[in-house]
Amino acid sequence: MSVNLKKLLTDFFILMALTTNISFIVSPNMVELVIVVAMNLAATILKIGESRMLSAEQMAASLAADLHLVPALFFFALGDAPEGVGLAWGALAANVVSVILAIVDVVLATQTELEEY
């Protein structure tokens, strides 16, 4: 059983985006928000060119999170912390969907591999 490095990194950044997003919502500060945006953008970039079963859906969820977090960064930097945190909640929903899709994708890929044997 070989390890696909790109898949490993993509899944890692998907989980990091989710967990750092939760951390920001619990304890909002600018440094944490910058880390959340970086993790999410890394996950999105790694999803480009993916050929998994649910890659389009995962890319859509990642882009939805990005389109919440980038404005959240601007609002938070301009002093509107409640709006920044509110947008981070939207990104959290998209990140949860992304993790669920990653899990479903692994299950489907495993089933396909088992059927080939």
C-alpha positions in Angstrom: 0.0 0.0 0.0 1.6 3.2 -1.2 1.0 6.7 0.2 0.0 9.4 -2.2 1.9 12.4 -0.9 -0.4 15.0 -2.5 -3.5 13.4 -1.1 -1.8 13.2 2.3 -0.9 16.9 2.2 -4.3 17.9 0.9 -6.1 16.0 3.7 -3.7 17.4 6.3 -4.4 21.0 5.2 -8.2 20.3 5.1 -8.0 19.2 8.7 -5.7 22.1 9.7 -8.1 24.6 8.1 -11.0 23.1 10.1 -9.2 23.0 13.4 -7.5 26.4 13.2 -10.9 27.9 12.2 -12.5 26.5 15.3 -9.5 27.8 17.3 -10.0 31.3 15.9 -13.8 31.3 16.6 -13.1 30.3 20.3 -10.2 32.8 20.7 -10.4 35.4 18.0 -7.1 37.2 17.3 -5.4 38.5 14.1 -2.5 36.0 14.1 -4.8 33.1 14.4 -7.0 34.4 11.6 -4.0 34.8 9.3 -3.1 31.2 10.0 -6.6 30.1 9.2 -6.6 31.9 5.9 -3.1 30.5 5.0 -4.2 26.9 5.9 -7.4 27.3 3.9 -5.7 28.7 0.9 -3.1 25.9 1.0 -5.9 23.3 1.0 -7.5 25.0 -1.9 -4.3 25.2 -3.9 -3.6 21.5 -3.3 -7.1 20.6 -4.5 -6.4 22.1 -7.9 -6.0 19.3 -10.5 -7.3 16.6 -8.1 -8.9 13.6 -9.8 -10.7 12.1 -6.9 -14.4 11.1 -7.1 -15.7 14.2 -5.2 -12.9 16.7 -6.2 -15.3 19.2 -7.7 -17.4 19.2 -4.6 -14.4 19.5 -2.3 -13.1 22.4 -4.4 -16.4 24.2 -4.1 -16.5 23.8 -0.3 -12.9 25.1 -0.1 -13.7 28.1 -2.3 -16.7 28.9 -0.2 -14.5 28.8 3.0 -12.0 31.1 1.2 -14.7 33.5 0.2 -15.7 33.8 3.9 -12.2 34.0 5.4 -10.6 36.6 3.2 -13.3 39.2 3.9 -13.2 38.1 7.6 -9.5 39.0 7.6 -10.3 42.5 6.2 -13.2 43.1 8.6 -11.2 41.9 11.6 -8.2 44.1 10.6 -10.5 47.1 10.2 -11.8 46.6 13.8 -15.1 44.9 13.1 -14.3 41.7 15.1 -17.9 40.4 15.4 -18.3 40.5 11.6 -14.9 38.7 11.1 -16.0 36.0 13.6 -19.4 35.7 11.9 -17.8 35.1 8.5 -15.4 32.6 10.2 -18.5 30.7 11.3 -19.6 30.4 7.6 -16.1 29.2 6.7 -16.4 26.6 9.5 -19.6 25.2 7.9 -17.8 24.9 4.6 -14.7 23.3 6.2 -17.0 20.7 8.0 -18.5 19.9 4.6 -15.0 19.6 3.1 -13.9 17.1 5.8 -17.1 15.1 5.4 -16.5 14.9 1.6 -12.9 13.8 2.2 -14.1 11.0 4.4 -16.8 9.9 1.9 -14.1 10.1 -0.9 -11.9 7.7 1.1 -14.7 5.3 1.7 -15.7 5.3 -2.0 -12.1 4.8 -3.1 -11.7 1.9 -0.7 -14.8 0.3 -2.0 -13.6 0.7 -5.6 -10.2 -0.9 -4.7 -12.0 -3.8 -2.9 -14.2 -4.4 -5.9 -11.2 -4.6 -8.2 -9.8 -7.6 -6.2 
